[in-house]
Amino acid sequence: MPKKSSSHKVAVGLVQMSCASEPEKNIRKAILKIGEAAKKGAQIVCLQELFRSQYFCQKEDIEFFKLAEPIPGPTTDALARVARQKKVVLVASIFEKRAAGVYHNTAVIIDTNGKIAGKYRKMHIPDDPLYYEKFYFTPGDLGFQTHNTSVGKIGALVCWDQWFPEAARLTALTGAQFLFYPTAIGWLPGEKEEMNQAQHSAWETIQRAHAIANGVYVVVVNRVGKEGKLTFWGQSFVSDPFGRIIVRASSNKEEVLVVVCDLRKIDETRQNWPFLRDRRIDFYTPLSSRFLEPS
C-alpha cells in the first residue's frame, strides 16, 4: 500500500468506470470507488469526464440540460463529504449550470477539508460525430491555472483540451505539478481496428509529450464500456515527467489504480531537460494568431 508519510511523494488514484443511465447510481459507484482508492493509500483521486451520467453529447437534445447543476451543488456537496471523510483531494468533472442558457463542462478540485480549492471550465469544445459538445457547453473563461491543495499543486484540464500543447504549457507555467485530464473518449462504430489503434496511440502519445515538454506528471482518467454508439477505450494512465507510463488501466474493465508519484522527479527532469529555461518567449507572440499567412 502506498505510504502517505513522505512530503515529496504523492499517491494518485484513478477511477475508471462504466456509467449507468441513472445519475444516482453513478454517484454511488464513484463514491464507493473513491473509498477504494483511499483504502489503497490515494491522496488525490480523479474521476472521469462527466462521471455522473452516460456521455449524452452523442446527440443534440435539450432534455439533457436537466442533468446540469450549479457549483456548489448536490454533486459537489456529496463529493465534499467523501473528501472530508477519506482525507483525499478530488478532481471531478461536472455538467455545470452557470445561469439560464449558460452551461459549462467544469472540473472541480475539492480539498481534503471538503472545500472547493478551485475549478476549471473546459476551454476547447469539440463538435465531431457523436461528440456534439458545442450544443451543450459554453467555452471556459477561467483560463489555465494551478490549484493549490493540501497535497500538491494541481492543474485540471478536460478531455479535448488534451490535444492542445498550449493548454498544457500555460497550466504548467502557473506551477502545476500534475496535469489531470478527466476524459470521455472512445471508438466510433464501424472503424477498422488499424484506425482504432492509431487513434489510441495518437491520444496517448500527445499526452506523454505534454509530460515531457513541461516536466510534470500527466494523469488521464477515461471511462470504459459501450454507451450508445461509442465504445470507450479506457486505458487510463499516468505519465511521469520523463514521459514514461508508470501505470495503465485495461481497455475494457472498471479499475481503481493507485500509483505513487515522486515530486522530486519534476526538478530532476527539468534540470536535465531545461525546456522552460530555453524557451524563446521573445519570439512566441505569433502564437496568438489563428493562422500565419505566407508573407
C-alpha positions, 0 to 999 in steps of 0.5 A: 500500500502506498505510504502517505508519510513522505512530503515529496511523494504523492499517491494518485488514484484513478477511477475508471468506470462504466456509467449507468443511465441513472445519475444516482447510481453513478454517484454511488459507484464513484463514491464507493470507488473513491473509498477504494482508492483511499483504502489503497493509500490515494491522496488525490483521486480523479474521476472521469469526464462527466462521471455522473451520467452516460456521455449524452453529447452523442446527440443534440437534445435539450432534455439533457440540460436537466442533468446540469447543476450549479457549483456548489451543488448536490454533486459537489456537496456529496463529493465534499463529504467523501473528501472530508471523510477519506482525507483525499483531494478530488478532481471531478468533472461536472455538467455545470449550470452557470445561469439560464442558457449558460452551461459549462463542462467544469472540473472541480478540485475539492480539498481534503477539508471538503472545500472547493480549492478551485475549478476549471471550465473546459476551454476547447469544445469539440463538435465531431460525430457523436461528440456534439459538445458545442450544443451543450457547453459554453467555452471556459473563461477561467483560463489555465491555472494551478490549484493549490491543495493540501497535497500538491499543486494541481492543474485540471484540464478536460478531455479535448483540451488534451490535444492542445500543447498550449493548454498544457504549457500555460497550466504548467507555467502557473506551477502545476505539478500534475496535469489531470485530464478527466476524459470521455473518449472512445471508438466510433462504430464501424472503424477498422481496428488499424484506425482504432489503434492509431487513434489510441496511440495518437491520444496517448502519445500527445499526452506523454509529450505534454509530460515531457515538454513541461516536466510534470506528471500527466494523469488521464482518467477515461471511462470504459464500456459501450454507451450508445454508439461509442465504445470507450477505450479506457486505458487510463494512465499516468505519465511521469515527467520523463514521459514514461507510463508508470501505470495503465488501466485495461481497455475494457474493465472498471479499475481503481489504480493507485500509483505513487508519484515522486515530486522530486522527479519534476526538478530532476527532469527539468534540470536535465531537460531545461525546456522552460529555461530555453524557451524563446518567449521573445519570439512566441507572440505569433502564437496568438494568431489563428493562422500565419499567412505566407508573407 
